[in-house]
Amino acid sequence: MSPFLWEQHCCLPLTPDAEVAELARYPLGSYLSVNVGYSRQRTTDTLELLHAFRAAAVADGRFRLVETLADVGAPGAIALAFDLEDAGPLGGDLDTVRVFHELGVRSLLPTYNHANAAGCGCLDTEDTGLDLAEHTDVPMIYSHANFAALWEHPRNITDDQARACAATGGVIGINGVGIFLGRNRPEQAAERVEAMADHIQYGAELVGIEHIGIGSDYSFDAADFNAELTENPGAFSDAYTAWGPLQWTAPEELLGLDSVPGLDQVLAARGFTPADLAAVFGGNFCRAAAKVWR
């Protein structure tokens, strides 16, 4: 039996007419955090997306909109919440946090690639992630990040960042994006899954398995995103564009639902126990959410 899946970050097209039904490629019973904005979106843009996505999810019938943890894990539905990949959609007004929370946003990255009023981005030289870890009194997370020790990329985190996150009781969500794994050719689907397993194993040895989760960053808008890289080069460095069009690890490849051996199967073959898999695929992020969500 596949473990419960807590997917801490995936992406639909950032348009109100996006096909929310595509999220049903994840198994029933999963929890999904779906991106509704990053640095380019205004508050009004994100509100429009939230209302559209929520309405489509309710109309579909396979999704349960999340308000509390009690809404997560029902076997007959996919629990759906939302996240922001930058503080930009707040529009400089912290009162907007409450508005977004009421509409199902349950996690927020203060910054994306570049600095803003909340701090420095992952492509900047200063490291505000360590500042967050120092000052928070609840668990912080890296929603979708891999380890620079295995693949040196500015989007990946250092061992010091990982340790600081773990010290807060937080969780690091391993992602399946080819350029962040060093496996970005289209024919490398199985290698991407193996590379995800490498990062999970490394993280478990570095900070403990209780601090590792899944944030695959799967993009249902792959064509749109790759076009964005070309059309809006100022928003992305060559750290994104140097390896050609981005490739992702699909939802079906996380839990062995495709021709590629699933991540759960790969980890089991490496000696991860059912309890280990339950922690990585869902339990760890669920524990952190229980300490943070209000």
N, C-alpha and C positions, 0 to 999 in steps of 0.2 A: 504493500500500500504506500502510495506517495505521501510524503510529509505535507502538512499544512504550509502553504506558501504565503509569506508576507513580502510583497514586492514593494520596496520602499520608493521606487521612482521609475515611471515609464511615461511615455509622451505620445499624445494624440496631436494631430495638426492643430495649431492654435487659431482655429477658425470656428465660429459658432455652428457650422454645418458639418463638423467632423463626425465620422462614423463611430459613435460611442459603442455600437454593437461589436466592433472589432475587439474590444477588450475581453469579450467572451472567449477569445483564444486561450485565456488563462483558465485553469480548472475552476469549476464551482467550488466554493468554500474558501477561495483565495481572498486575501486583502490586497488591494491595489491603491497606491498613491499616484495620482495622475497629475502631471504638470499642467498648470493653467497660466503660466507667465514667467518671464525672466526680465532682463534689464530693459528690453525694448517696449514692454507692454505698459500702458498707462492704467490707472485704477479703473477707468471706465471699460477698457478692453477686457481686463480680467473679470470684472463683474459680469460683463456680457457672456464671456465664456462659461463662467460658473453657472449662471442661470440656464444656458443652453445645454451644457453637459448634464446637469442635474435633471432637467426635464426629459432629456433623451433617455437617461438611465431609468427613470421611473416608468416611462412609456414602454421600455424594453421588457421589463419584468424579471430579468435575470440578475439584477443588481440591487443591493441594499445600500442606501446612503448612510454613511457613518456619522453618528453623533458622539457615541461613547464606545468603549471597548466591548460593551455588551452586544454591539451590532456586528462584531467581527467573529468569523469562524462558523457561521451557520452553513451546514453542508449543501443546502440547496440554492445558495446565492453567492454572488461575488460582492464582497464588501468594498465600497468605493469611497475614497477620500481624495483630497487634492493637496498639491504642494506648490509653492512658489520657489523658483530657482534664482531669486534675487529679491532684494528689498525694494527695487524700483517701482513695482506696482503699488506699493503703499503710498506713493506720491508725496513722501515726506511727512505723512500724517500717521502717527502711531495709533490713533483711534481706528484707523482702517483695519488694524489687526483683528479687532473684535468683529467687524463686519465680515471679513473673510472667514473667520472662525465659525460664525453662524451659518455660513454657506459651505462648510465642510473642509476648509483648509486646515490641515493638521500638522504641517511642517513647513518651515520657511528657511531657505538659505539666505543669510544676510547679504552675501555677495556672490557674483558669478565669476566671470573671467577678470573683470577690471574693478578698480576701486570705486566706491560710492560713499554716501554719507555713513553707511553702517560699518565700513571697513575696507580692507584690501582684498582684491580678487586673487584667484589661484594663479593668474599669469603675472601678478605683481611681485615685487621683491620682498615686501614686508609680510610678516606672517601673523595676521590677526586671529587665525584659527587657534593658535596657542593662547592668545589673550582670552578668547571665549572659554577655553577649557579651564583657565585659571580662575575666572570670575563666576562661572555658572554654579548654581547650587542644585541643579538637576542634571540628569544625563544629557550630554550633547551627542549628536551623531554626525558621521560623514555618510550622507544618504547614498552616494554612489561614487566610490573612490577605490582605487587599487593601490598597490604598494610600489613606491618608486624603487625600492631595493631590488625588485624583480624586473621592472620595466621603467626606465627613467623617462618620465613624461611630466610636464608641469601640472597636469591634472591629477597626478597620483600623489599620495601623501608619504611623508617621511616616517621613519620608525618613531621619531620623537613625537610627531603629531598623533600617531596611532596610540602610543603609550599615554599621551595626555588625554585623549578621548576616552580610553579605557578607564583611566583613573577617575573619571566622572561617573562611571557606570554606563558609559555610552556604547554605541555599536557602529561598526564600519560596514557599510553595504557594498559588497563586491559587485562591480559592474561587468557587463559583457560586450563593451564597445571595442571593436577591433584595434583602434589606434591607441587605446589605453591598456591593451593587453600585448601589443606587438604582434598581432595576428589579424591583419586587415585585408587579406586577399579574399575574394568571394569564395574560393574553394576551400577556405580554412575553417569551415564551420565547426568540425570536430576538434580542431586545434584550439579554437576559441573556448570551447567548453573545458578542455584540458587546462588551458591557461587560467580560466576562472578557478578551477580546482587548485591550481598551484598557489594562487593568491589566498584562497581560503585556508589552505594548509599552512602557508607561511604566517598568515595572521593568527591562526590558532596557536601556533608555536610561539609567536612573538608576544601576544597579549592575552591569550586564553580564548578558547572556543566560544565562551559566553559573550564575547565582544565582536563576533563576526556574523553578518547577515547578508541578505541579497537586496541589491538595488540595481537591477540589470541595466537601467537606462534605455530599455528597448524603445525604439522610435517607430511608431506606426505611420509617421510622416517622413520616411526615409528619403524619398525623392525630393520633397519640399526642403528638408534640412540640408541635403547635399546641394540643392540649388541656392539655398541661403548662404552657404559657405562661399559660393562663387560670386553671388550678387552683393553680398555685404561683407567684404573682406576686412573692413575696419573692426568688426565685432569679433573676429577670430584670427588667431595668429597662424603661422605655418605649422605650429604644433597640431593643428587640426587638418591642414590641407596637404601636408607633405607626402601622405601615403595614398592619395587618391580618394575616391568616394568612400564614405564611412560604411562599415559593415557592423551588424549587431548580432547578438545571440538571441534567437527568437524565444518566445514563451514556451513553445513546444520542446525546446532543447534544455530547459531547466529541469523538467521532471520526466524525461524519457518518453515523450509523446510523439517523437519524430524518428526518422531513420538514423539520426545521429544519437549515440548513447547519451542519455540525459546526465545533467550535472549530478543529480542524486545517485545515479548508478556509478558514475566515475568516482565519486567520493566514497561510496560503499566499497568499491573495489580496492580503494587505498586504505581501508580499515576503519573508516568512520562508522560508528555504531548508529543504530536507529535513534538513540537519544541525542547523539551529536547532530544528526541530520535535522531532527526536530528543532534543536536550538538554532542552527544556522538558517534554516528555511523559514522560521517564523517565531520561535519562542523568544529569541533575544530581542528583536525589535518590539515584540508585544510587551515584554517586561519593561523596556525603556519607556514605551508609551504609557504604561500604567503609572509611571512615576512623574510624567510630564503633562499628559492631557488633562484639561480642566473642563 
